Amino acid sequence: MSDILAVSHLGVHLDGPDGRRLVDDVSFDLADGQRLGVIGESGSGKSLTALAILGLLGHPLRATGSIRLAVGDDTVDTVSARQRRLDAVRGSVVGAVFQEPLASLDPLMRIGAQLAWPLRHHRGLRGDTLRAAVLDALAEVQLAEPERIARSLIHEVSGGQRQRVAIALALAARPRLLIADEPTTALDVTVQAGVLELLQSAVRERGMSLVFISHDLPVVAGIADRVLVMRNGRVVEVGETRQILGAPREDYTRTLVGASRALDDLLPSDPLEGDRA
Ligand SMILES: Nc1ncnc2c1ncn2[C@@H]1O[C@H](COP(=O)(O)OP(=O)(O)OP(=O)(O)O)[C@@H](O)[C@H]1O
C-alpha cells in the first residue's frame, strides 16, 4: 500500500520575537485508504496540524519540515508549495470538513453555485451535466429536496443540513484524502450521529483516506484504524486503534482513555433505567 500522506518533522511556530513552537517535530504517515484518528487535549496542536496539511496556515503562523501529499505519481509538499499549486491540490486531492460548516461556505452564494465551482474547476463539468452533478452531490449526502437546497443560501438551511452541504463540497472534486476536524462538535446532538454515519459511509464507499480529529474516543474507535495522540504540540504515541485505546503505552493516553471511560461509567447504559428505578 502506498502512502497518500507523509508528515515529516512538522513544526508550526509563531513568527516574530516570541517564536513559540505550537507544533513540534510531528511525523506520521498515512497509507492509501487508511483512517487515522487524532486525539489529545484542547490546544495540543491537532487543528494546526490539519491546517498545515491543507496548506492553510497564514501569518503569524509558519510551518517547517515537510508534508508530502501524493498527487498521481508525484508529490506536493504543502509546507513549501506555491499558492497556485496548493489551490490545485485543495479540493481535488485533499478535502476538508471543519467543526463549523460556515468556515467553508460562502454566506452570500447560493448552495448550488458553491457546489458547481469544484465540479466545474476540478472535474471540468459544464451545462446540464454540471447541473445534474450538483443535484447528485446534494442527494449523495442524503439531503432531501436537492433542488430547493441548491437554490438556498446557507442561512436558509439547518445546522445539520449545512454540515451535509460542507461534506458535499469537500467530496465534490473526489479527493483521495479527507481531513475532518471535529466535524460534528458544533451540531445539535440529535443530528450528530446522522452526519457521522454519512461521513463514515462516504469515506468507506470511496475508499478514501481520512484524518479524523475528535475528542470523542468511542467515535474515534469506531471510525479509525490508527490513532495519533498529541500533547503540547508533540506526538505522544501513534499505533493501531485497538492498541492505543485498548492498551495505551503512555500515561497521558491512559488518562485520556480513562477520562472517557469514567464518563461512560456515569451514564446508565439504558437511558430510561434511571426513570424506572
Ligand atoms: N492563529 C494563532 N495564533 C496564535 N496561537 C495560535 C493560533 N492558532 C492556534 N494557536 C495556539 O496553538 C496551540 C494549538 O492550537 P490547536 O488549535 O491546533 O489545538 P487543538 O488541539 O486543535 O485544540 P482543540 O481541541 O481545542 O480544537 C494552542 O495553544 C492555540 O492557542
The ligand as a Tripos MOL2 file, in Angstrom:
@<TRIPOS>MOLECULE
LIG
   31    33     1     0     0
SMALL
NO_CHARGES

@<TRIPOS>ATOM
      1 N1         -3.5200   31.9040   14.9330 N.pl3     1 LIG1
      2 C1         -2.9300   31.5820   16.0940 C.ar      1 LIG1
      3 N2         -2.1370   32.4680   16.7340 N.ar      1 LIG1
      4 C2         -1.5480   32.1350   17.9080 C.ar      1 LIG1
      5 N3         -1.6760   30.9480   18.5380 N.ar      1 LIG1
      6 C3         -2.4640   30.0440   17.9470 C.ar      1 LIG1
      7 C4         -3.1310   30.3020   16.7080 C.ar      1 LIG1
      8 N4         -3.8400   29.1950   16.3710 N.ar      1 LIG1
      9 C5         -3.6350   28.3000   17.3710 C.ar      1 LIG1
     10 N5         -2.8150   28.7890   18.2980 N.ar      1 LIG1
     11 C6         -2.3450   28.0840   19.5290 C.3       1 LIG1
     12 O1         -1.7080   26.8870   19.1230 O.3       1 LIG1
     13 C7         -1.9910   25.8290   20.0550 C.3       1 LIG1
     14 C8         -2.5570   24.6350   19.3080 C.3       1 LIG1
     15 O2         -3.8390   25.0030   18.7830 O.3       1 LIG1
     16 P1         -4.7900   23.9770   18.0160 P.3       1 LIG1
     17 O3         -5.9580   24.7720   17.5250 O.co2     1 LIG1
     18 O4         -4.0280   23.2210   16.9960 O.co2     1 LIG1
     19 O5         -5.2300   23.0000   19.2070 O.3       1 LIG1
     20 P2         -6.2640   21.7720   19.1540 P.3       1 LIG1
     21 O6         -5.5400   20.5760   19.6560 O.co2     1 LIG1
     22 O7         -6.8900   21.6560   17.8040 O.co2     1 LIG1
     23 O8         -7.3410   22.2300   20.2320 O.3       1 LIG1
     24 P3         -8.9510   21.9900   20.2800 P.3       1 LIG1
     25 O9         -9.1300   20.5440   20.6050 O.co2     1 LIG1
     26 O10        -9.3980   22.8850   21.3850 O.co2     1 LIG1
     27 O11        -9.5180   22.3610   18.9450 O.co2     1 LIG1
     28 C9         -2.9290   26.4130   21.1020 C.3       1 LIG1
     29 O12        -2.1580   26.7880   22.2140 O.3       1 LIG1
     30 C10        -3.5080   27.6500   20.4130 C.3       1 LIG1
     31 O13        -3.8410   28.6250   21.3510 O.3       1 LIG1
@<TRIPOS>BOND
     1     1     2 1
     2     2     3 ar
     3     2     7 ar
     4     3     4 ar
     5     4     5 ar
     6     5     6 ar
     7     6     7 ar
     8     6    10 ar
     9     7     8 ar
    10     8     9 ar
    11     9    10 ar
    12    10    11 1
    13    11    12 1
    14    11    30 1
    15    12    13 1
    16    13    14 1
    17    13    28 1
    18    14    15 1
    19    15    16 1
    20    16    17 2
    21    16    18 1
    22    16    19 1
    23    19    20 1
    24    20    21 2
    25    20    22 1
    26    20    23 1
    27    23    24 1
    28    24    25 2
    29    24    26 1
    30    24    27 1
    31    28    29 1
    32    28    30 1
    33    30    31 1
@<TRIPOS>SUBSTRUCTURE
     1 LIG1         1 GROUP 0 **** ****
